[in-house]
Amino acid sequence: MEAVHVIGGGLSGVEAAWAAARLGVQVHLWEMRPARMTPAHRTGQLAELVCSNSFGGEAEDNAKGCLQREIAAVGSAVMAAAQASRLPAGAALAVDRERFSYLVGQAISAEPRIHLHTAECRDLPSGVTVLATGPLTSDALAARLAERLGESQLAFYDAAAPVVTKSSIDLSVAYFAGRYGQPADYLNCPLDRAAYLHWYRLVSEARSHVPHDFEHLEFFEGCMPIEELARRGVDTPRFGPLKPRGLPDPRTGREPYAAVQLRQEDAAGELWSLVGFQTGLKWPDQQGVVRAIPGLERAEIVRYGVMHRNTYLNAPRLLAPSLRLRSGLPVWVAGVLAGTEGYLESAATGWLAGVNAARLALGQEPLVPPAESVLGSLVRYLSSAKSEGFQPMNANWGLLPPLPAPPRGRRERNRALSERARRSFALWAEAEGLLAFRPSLA
Ligand SMILES: Cc1cc2nc3c(=O)[nH]c(=O)nc-3n(C[C@H](O)[C@H](O)[C@H](O)COP(=O)(O)OP(=O)(O)OC[C@H]3O[C@@H](n4cnc5c(N)ncnc54)[C@H](O)[C@@H]3O)c2cc1C
């Protein structure tokens, strides 16, 4: 039986290696640290948490909480280590980062089918492979991937705009229209002069996230952060992304003073991103700036804008929902490189990539979790989102198919989504025999 190569011993790589090994396959896990470090990692440990020590909210009505339960049920090594190293953190699952990485390392070294190599991979190996090298993929490998997959399929830093749910947009204010009579594919939020000046003041005064010292960014004109544009002058955003030309408000018949456009992000039409609003503002300030826009006063922000160095593939073009490259190469991609955001999402996609790589080695068909589960909705999003301007995504309720008869109230709706997700994932995992390999961490 062929062995599986896993490149990268971060959050997604360790989970992929663990899942493949637990299915009975030999695994070669390649991690370049400590021989070669990244600009953010500080240790040579596997699964190092580079920044915060939180895996997100644990509550059942939180999509991250639901995803934690899904992967814990199928024996996630990351979740087992997180539970064994947890710290008090209110509603979130936070961990002692050193103990967490130590426990993951112990689990990996105690698994006889996993062979750990400390080396940088500068190219794809020829066999069955899981690529899990994360946002700080080494330069040599990134250059090789750009060559093999096409330069334009690889983004080198992340300039994401906030994403909001459609159900939280006030449609008595926002209107559908395309510029100059183009198809009405955009939602448009009109600002009169007073609203624009209020918004401008907020964005000018908002606090920006101070980037890590290695993240010296030179912005391309095409993805300039909105706060940077605002710094250039009061009218700059109004002649840029907030341009109202060709967008008459159907209620007045006139073009507003400024307009914020939102573009659909997912096939179901529940997620909408603010066009041209890439930002590195601190999250509370970012929320204030978004909610100052007429029509978005109650916006539910499911992903905040971020600006940092990142390496990720254009997943909708390149990846199938099983996370395998569509090109037919026996290569699966997981974690941030696959277009996810966050420790938890990285571990979850790592698990699926590891299972599917092992299944190929075992001569079995790939698996995709049901669309109603959080993991299933995330991998479907990765493979079906708009490829143009694709930006990484985290787990959130907006990715799931809507409920046929949703209860009233956001909390109640989220609970119902969570209940459906939990049930569908458990049934699927049981039917596929995946519940059998429970965690066995010391
Ligand atoms: C500065 C920064 C701060 C972040 N803060 C947070 C946060 O607070 N919360 C959060 O949820 N997410 C955060 N993220 C995103 C975070 O990186 C991911 O959530 C998570 O670590 C991604 O998992 P991964 O497996 O994709 O990548 P990683 O965990 O980074 O793992 C990739 C591994 O591959 C190795 N590697 C790279 N290239 C090679 C190669 N050629 N050969 C062999 N090994 C290689 C690296 O050394 C690394 O160990 C942050 C990212 C950055 C860059």
The ligand as an SDF file (V2000), in Angstrom:
LIG
                    3D

 53 58  0  0  0  0  0  0  0  0999 V2000
    0.7760   36.3450   11.8260 C   0  0  0  0  0  0  0  0  0  0  0  0
   -0.3960   35.4210   11.8180 C   0  0  0  0  0  0  0  0  0  0  0  0
   -1.2700   35.4260   12.8900 C   0  0  0  0  0  0  0  0  0  0  0  0
   -2.3570   34.5540   12.9040 C   0  0  0  0  0  0  0  0  0  0  0  0
   -3.2030   34.5680   13.9830 N   0  0  0  0  0  0  0  0  0  0  0  0
   -4.2230   33.6870   14.0550 C   0  0  0  0  0  0  0  0  0  0  0  0
   -5.0720   33.6400   15.1930 C   0  0  0  0  0  0  0  0  0  0  0  0
   -4.8870   34.3900   16.1460 O   0  0  0  0  0  0  0  0  0  0  0  0
   -6.0890   32.7350   15.2160 N   0  0  0  0  0  0  0  0  0  0  0  0
   -6.2890   31.8750   14.1880 C   0  0  0  0  0  0  0  0  0  0  0  0
   -7.2320   31.0660   14.2780 O   0  0  0  0  0  0  0  0  0  0  0  0
   -5.5140   31.9080   13.0840 N   0  0  0  0  0  0  0  0  0  0  0  0
   -4.4810   32.7810   12.9930 C   0  0  0  0  0  0  0  0  0  0  0  0
   -3.6750   32.8350   11.8770 N   0  0  0  0  0  0  0  0  0  0  0  0
   -3.9370   31.9710   10.7890 C   0  0  0  0  0  0  0  0  0  0  0  0
   -3.1790   30.6880   11.1610 C   0  0  0  0  0  0  0  0  0  0  0  0
   -1.9510   30.6580   10.5300 O   0  0  0  0  0  0  0  0  0  0  0  0
   -4.0000   29.4840   10.8900 C   0  0  0  0  0  0  0  0  0  0  0  0
   -5.2010   29.5840   11.5460 O   0  0  0  0  0  0  0  0  0  0  0  0
   -3.3510   28.1530   11.1900 C   0  0  0  0  0  0  0  0  0  0  0  0
   -2.1050   28.1500   11.8140 O   0  0  0  0  0  0  0  0  0  0  0  0
   -3.2150   27.6100    9.8300 C   0  0  0  0  0  0  0  0  0  0  0  0
   -2.9420   26.2590    9.8850 O   0  0  0  0  0  0  0  0  0  0  0  0
   -2.1330   25.6680    8.6780 P   0  0  0  0  0  0  0  0  0  0  0  0
   -1.9370   24.2380    8.9850 O   0  0  0  0  0  0  0  0  0  0  0  0
   -2.7760   26.0230    7.4000 O   0  0  0  0  0  0  0  0  0  0  0  0
   -0.7440   26.4560    8.7230 O   0  0  0  0  0  0  0  0  0  0  0  0
    0.3690   26.4490    9.8820 P   0  0  0  0  0  0  0  0  0  0  0  0
   -0.2250   26.1540   11.2060 O   0  0  0  0  0  0  0  0  0  0  0  0
    1.1640   27.6800    9.6970 O   0  0  0  0  0  0  0  0  0  0  0  0
    1.2580   25.1990    9.4810 O   0  0  0  0  0  0  0  0  0  0  0  0
    2.0290   25.1600    8.3090 C   0  0  0  0  0  0  0  0  0  0  0  0
    3.3370   24.4530    8.6210 C   0  0  0  0  0  0  0  0  0  0  0  0
    4.0280   24.1720    7.4100 O   0  0  0  0  0  0  0  0  0  0  0  0
    5.4020   24.4010    7.6010 C   0  0  0  0  0  0  0  0  0  0  0  0
    5.9950   24.6490    6.2840 N   0  0  0  0  0  0  0  0  0  0  0  0
    5.8430   25.7260    5.4700 C   0  0  0  0  0  0  0  0  0  0  0  0
    6.4690   25.5260    4.3000 N   0  0  0  0  0  0  0  0  0  0  0  0
    7.0470   24.3070    4.3700 C   0  0  0  0  0  0  0  0  0  0  0  0
    7.8060   23.5260    3.4580 C   0  0  0  0  0  0  0  0  0  0  0  0
    8.1200   23.9700    2.2560 N   0  0  0  0  0  0  0  0  0  0  0  0
    8.2410   22.2900    3.8360 N   0  0  0  0  0  0  0  0  0  0  0  0
    7.9310   21.8130    5.0830 C   0  0  0  0  0  0  0  0  0  0  0  0
    7.2010   22.5060    5.9910 N   0  0  0  0  0  0  0  0  0  0  0  0
    6.7360   23.7400    5.6210 C   0  0  0  0  0  0  0  0  0  0  0  0
    5.4490   25.5760    8.5690 C   0  0  0  0  0  0  0  0  0  0  0  0
    6.6670   25.6110    9.2720 O   0  0  0  0  0  0  0  0  0  0  0  0
    4.2540   25.2910    9.4870 C   0  0  0  0  0  0  0  0  0  0  0  0
    4.6160   24.5440   10.6140 O   0  0  0  0  0  0  0  0  0  0  0  0
   -2.5730   33.6840   11.8290 C   0  0  0  0  0  0  0  0  0  0  0  0
   -1.6890   33.6840   10.7440 C   0  0  0  0  0  0  0  0  0  0  0  0
   -0.6050   34.5380   10.7350 C   0  0  0  0  0  0  0  0  0  0  0  0
    0.3310   34.5220    9.5590 C   0  0  0  0  0  0  0  0  0  0  0  0
  1  2  1  0
  2  3  1  0
  2 52  2  0
  3  4  2  0
  4  5  1  0
  4 50  1  0
  5  6  2  0
  6  7  1  0
  6 13  1  0
  7  8  2  0
  7  9  1  0
  9 10  1  0
 10 11  2  0
 10 12  1  0
 12 13  2  0
 13 14  1  0
 14 15  1  0
 14 50  1  0
 15 16  1  0
 16 17  1  0
 16 18  1  0
 18 19  1  0
 18 20  1  0
 20 21  1  0
 20 22  1  0
 22 23  1  0
 23 24  1  0
 24 25  2  0
 24 26  1  0
 24 27  1  0
 27 28  1  0
 28 29  2  0
 28 30  1  0
 28 31  1  0
 31 32  1  0
 32 33  1  0
 33 34  1  0
 33 48  1  0
 34 35  1  0
 35 36  1  0
 35 46  1  0
 36 37  1  0
 36 45  1  0
 37 38  2  0
 38 39  1  0
 39 40  1  0
 39 45  2  0
 40 41  1  0
 40 42  2  0
 42 43  1  0
 43 44  2  0
 44 45  1  0
 46 47  1  0
 46 48  1  0
 48 49  1  0
 50 51  2  0
 51 52  1  0
 52 53  1  0
M  END
$$$$
